[in-house]
Amino acid sequence: MKVCKFGGSSLADAEQFKKVKNIVLSDDARSFVVPSAPGKRYKTDIKVTDLLYACYDKSVRGMSFENEFNMISERFNEIKNQLSLTLDIDYELEKIKNEIPLKNRDYASSRGEYLNGKLLAEYLGFEFVDSFDIMIFDYEGVLLDDKTRRAVRKRLENVEKAVIPGFYGRDMGNNVRTFSRGGSDITGSLIAYALGADIYENWTDVSGFLLADPRIVENPVGIETVSYSELRELSYMGANVLHEEATFPVRKAGIPINVRNTNRPEDMGTMIVPDNAARESTFALTGISGKKDFAIVTITKERMNSDLGFARRALHVFEALSIPIEHMPAGIDTLSVVIHQNDLREKRDMLITEIKRTLGAVELFFTENISLIAVVGRTMSRDISSSARMFTALASKHIDLKLIDQGSSISSIIIGVDNDNFEPAINAIYGEFFR
């Protein structure tokens, strides 16, 4: 049994709906389908969810949102009419329009998935199951895993085929609650986990994960198989094909994820599998990803290693100022803390004051405009040549390293370079291993 999630680009218009129907009905194992709201049809188009957010934001300011809502109405009516569906979409739209000023922001933003789910259920001939009934959050908007799992199993126990909208559910007060943007991935994962699916298919507009960002590296090779741990490393550092939180439910149950391309269903995409099931890769590396605009705060103090509790006191300063820490490489007399650059710029003076007050006589150094690059591969921990080749490739391009951190993971090395060297560094590493 397969659970299939289709993203916004896969369901952006009637032609995309037709592709989805062909995919779903071509395999009888595809029993439960999770749709997103209609995405962009072309580069300058506006996603339906963004239009719904605009409607709500205008409503709370007492402004008319007629123009934005008309655009939403046109999108759904076009899909309905071109597919010759019978759903009374105008009734549904009028109800939503009247309720947007009366309900919360999550209600407004979730209606794209709700309406797409209604249309897709009729088009496929599947039962429509409202996520409001089975995705359960607490009053603070935190998902209640056990309640959700029980609700999914109970509701779908005797259902053979169903469409279940992604992205939203309800809290204990019967208010609509949503996951973060892209959260339809999480809905699909939760359903696959609760039902014990054999596989969770995530259909999007790319044929799985690539070994590097195609905006940086020309025609990068696709990744056939990646482990959950490797994917976590790559996703954290910017490889955003799949919502970062979507792996946790299925990982717990050992259910593989297959990332596929709705526009190229013949491509097998990328298989995401449990760590112990990952096959040896053809390449030494699994992937390269990264992000810009970090800062390194280096704290120096003589005999730091003999100052009991020094690191704890230092980290407490960052916690007290609500500054998230990304990485923390350390030396004998130095502690380097990597944070987002915006946090440093907004809280630099407070950080200096509190560190001096809490830690006493220390020296502080700030290095800004840093990019972090994760070089991921399941064989890296036992293949010393991989690290040597990577550093040699960077040296050949005269790229200076600001940070090296391998201790936090056996399957990746994280390096820091100047923002200006971000793209050249990724191309240098890719060129060494894949060309």
N, C-alpha and C positions, 0 to 999 in steps of 0.2 A: 504494500500500500504506500502510495506517495502523497505527500502534501506539497502543493505547488504555490509559490508566491510570485505574482507578476507585478513589476514596478510600474511607475507612472508613465514612463516612455513606452512600455509595452501595451498600455491601455489608453493612449492619448487621443485616439479617434477611432472611427468605425473600422478603418482598414486594419488597425492594430488589433481590434477585437476579433476580426476574422482570423488573424494569425494565431491568436491565443486559443480560439476554438479548435483550430486544426491541431494544435499541439496537445491540448487536453484530451480531445476525443481520439487521438491516435494511439493512446495507451490507456487501457481500461484500469490500470493501477492508479491512475491520477484521480483520486477520489475527492480530495478537499482542496479548494482553490481559494487563495487569499489575494484579493486585489488591492492595489493602491488607488489613489485618486488620479484623474487624468493629468499627465505631465505635459511637458512642452512638445508641440508638434513641429516646431522649427526654432531656430536659435533665439529669436526675439520674442517668442511666445511667452505667456505668463501661465505658470502652473495654477490649477484650480485651487489648491490649498492656499497659495499666496493671495489669490483673490478673496477667499473666504476670510483669511486673516484681515485683509483690508476692510472687508465689510464689517467685521466686528469692531475693529479699531475706530472706524468712522461712527458706528452706532453709539459707542460709549462717549463719544465727543458730541453727540447730538447732531451729527451731520448725515446727509443723505448718502446711502451707498447704492443707489439705484443703478448707476453706470456699471459698477463692478458686478452687481448681481445679475444684470442683464447679460454680461459676458459669460457668466457661469451658466445661466439658463440656455444661452445659445449653444454652448459646448455640449450639454447633456441632451438637448433636443436634437441636435445634429446627429449624435450617436444613435439615439432612439429611432429617428426617422430613417436614417440610412440602413439600419439593420431591420427595419419593419417590426419593431417591438410594440407590445400593447400596454406596457407600464404607463400609468397616468403620471407622467413625470412632472407635468405642470402642477398637479395637486401636491406632490412631494415638495417641489420647489417653493410653492406659496407657503406651505407650512413652515419650511426652514426659514424663509424670509421673515415671517412673523415672529419666529422664536429667537432669532439671532440677538435682538436687543434685550431679550428677557433671560437668556441663559449665559453660561460662562464661555470663555474664549475657546476652551477645548471642544465644546459642543460645535461651535461654528467651524473650527478647522477640521473636524472629523466628518463633516457631511459629504465631502468629496468621495471618501472611501465608501460611505453608506450608499450613496446614489450609484456609484460605479458597481458596487456589489449587487444592488437590485437589478441593474441592467444586465450584468454579466450572468447572474443566476437564471434570468429568463432566457437569455441567448443560448446558454449551455443546456438548459432544461434541468438544472440542478436546484435543490432546495436552498432557499436563502436563510442563513442563520445569523442573527444580529450579534456582533461582538459585544454589544452592551450587556448581553445576558451571560457571557462566559469569561470575559476578561475582567478580573476583580482587583480593584485597588483599595488601599486604605484611605482614610480621610485626608492624608497628606499627599496622596498621589503616588504612593509606593505600591508596586505590584505585590499581591498576596499569592505567592506561588502555589501553595497547597490548595487554597480555595479555588484558584483558577483551574488547576489540573482536575480537581473533582468536578467542577462545573462543566468543563469541556467534555469529560468522559460521559457524564450523565446526559448532557444535551445531545451528543452525537452518537450515543450508544447504538441506536437503531436507525441511523441515517447512513445511507450508502454513498450518496454524492451530495456535496454542499459547497456553496460559496459563502465565505466568511470574511467580511471586510477587515482590512488591517488597520493598525495605528491606534485604535481606541478601545475603551471598555467603560466601566462605571466604578465609582467608589461606593463605600458603604452607605452614603447618603443619597444614592441614585443620581449622582451628577456624572455627566460624561467626563472621562479622563483620557488623556492621550499619552502615548510614549513620546520620546523626543523625535525630531524630524527623521524620517526614514524608518520609523518604527513598525511599519508593516512587516519588515523582516523579522522583528521580534514576535509578532503575532503568529506568523507561520511557524517559527521555531517552537513556540509554546504548544501549538496544536500538534505538531509532529511529535514532540516529547510526550504530551499527555496521551496520545493515541498509540504510541509505540510504532510510529511509521518506519518503514524500511529505508526510506530516503526522503530528504527534504530538498526539493528543487527550488532554486531561487532564480527566476527568469528576469533578465534585465536587457540592456542594450549593448552589452559587450560579451565576448565569448570567454568569460571567466577572468581570472587574474592574469596580469602580465608581469614579467620579471622586473619591469621598471615602468615609470610613468611615460606614456607615449608623447606627452607634451615636452618631455626632456630628452628622451632617447628615441631615435627614429626606428620605427618598426620593431619594438621589443618582442622577444619570444614569449609565448604563452606558458603559464604554469599548468601542467597536467594534474599534479597531485600536491597538496600541501597539508601539513598536519595542523591540528587546532592550535598548538603552541606557536608554530611559525606564523599562522594567520594572525594570531593575537599581536605578535611583534610587528608584522607588516601593517596591520590596520591601525594600531596605535600611532605609527609613524606616518600615516597619511594615505595608505592604500584603501580607499573608501568604497569599493564595489559593494561591500556588505556591511550593514550596521554592526558596529563593534559589539553590541550586547546580544546580537542574534545567535552567537555560537554557544552561549552558556547552557541553555536548556537542552539542546540536542547533544552537546558534548557530554553532558551528565549521563545521557542514555546511550552514548556511543553510536548515534545516528549520523551517517555521513550527509554532507551538504553538497549538492551539485549546482554550481553557478553556470547558467546557460544563457544563450543569446536568443531572444524571441525572434529577431530578424534573420538569424542563421541557425535554425533548430538542428541542422545537420552537424554542427560543431558540438563536440562532447564537453567543451568547457573545462572548468576546474573542479576536481573532486577534493573536498575538505574532509579529512578522515581523522580518527583517533590517532594519537601519537604512536601507539604501538602497531598501527596498521599501515603507516606511511611507507611506501616503497622507496628504495634508494633512487635518488634522482639521477638523471643523465648528467646533470651539471653539478659542480661543487657547491653552488649557491642555489637557494630557492627564490630569492627575490631581493630587491633593493628599494627602499622607500625612505622618505624623509620630510622634514618640515623646517621652515625658516623662522627667524625672529625669536631666538632664545637669548638669554643672558646668563653668564657664569659669575656667581658671587664667590670669590675665594677668600677664605678666612685663614690667616696665618698666625700661629703662636708657637713660641719655643716650648719644647717638651709637651706638646699637646697630647701625645700618647699617654703621658702619665697623669694627666688631669682628669680624674674620674668624673664621668657624667658630662664632659664637655660637649660631645655631639648631641646628647639629649637636650641640653640647655640651648644649644644653637638652633636645633630644629624647633624648639618651643617658640622661639622668636618668629619664625616663619608661620607657624600655626596661629599664633596670637594675631598676626597681621593678615590672616586668611590668604597666604601666598602658597599655592600648590607647588610641590617640589617634583621635578621631572626625573632628575638623576642626582647622585651624590658620590662621585669618586673622591677618594681620600688618600693623603700621604701621611708621613710621620708627623709633620708639623703643619699640614694644610688640610683644610676641608673645603671642597668645591661644591657649591650647590647650584644646580641648573634650574632656572625658572623661566617662565614666559617673560619676554621683554616688556610687555605692557605693564605687568605687575611691578617690575623694577622702576619703570618711569613714573608710575603713579605713587609708589610708596618708598622711593629711594631714601629720602631724608628720614622717614620714620624707621626704616630698616637700619640705617647707620646708627641712629640714636639708640635703638633698642639692643642692637648687637653689642655696642660699646658698653651700655649699662649692664647687660646681662653677662657678658663674657670678659669684661675688664680690658686689659691692655692687649689688644689684638690689632693686626693690620688687615685692612680690607682692600681688595682689588676687584674691579668690575670689568668684565669683558662683554661687550654688547655686539649685536648684529651677528649672532652665531646661528648656523644651521646644524641640525642633528640629522644624521643619516644612519639608518639601520641596515646592516648587511646580514641577511638571514640565511641560514643553511643548517640542516640537521646533522651534517657531518663535520661542521666547523670545529667542534670541541675536540675531535680526535684527528683532525687533518691540519697539521701545523702549516702546511704549504699554502692553505687558503689565506691565512692572515699575511704571510710573507708576500704573496702575489698582490694582495690588495694594497699593502703599504708601498710596495715597489711601483705599482701603477700610479699611485698618488704622487710619489716622489718624482716620477718621470715627468709629471705635469707641473712640478714645482708648487704643489698644493700643501700648505702648512696646516698641520693638525692642531687644533686648540684643545681637544679632549679625546681620550680613548677610554671606553668602558666595556669590558667584556665580563666582568665578574657577576653582573646581574642576571646573565642568561647563558646557558650552555649552547644555545643555538643561534646566537647573534653577537655581533660586535657593533657598538654604537660609537660613531666618531663625530667630532664637532669641527666644523670648518667655518670660515667667514661666509656670510651670505653671498658675497660675490663669487665664491668658489663652489656654491651649491650644485649648480648644473654641471660645471666641468668635472667635479668630483664624481658625480653619479655616472657621467659618461665614461670617465676613466676606469672606474670599477667595472662597469658593464662591458666595456671594450676588452678588458683583460680576461674576463671569464666567458663571454658569450660571442666573441667575434674571432 
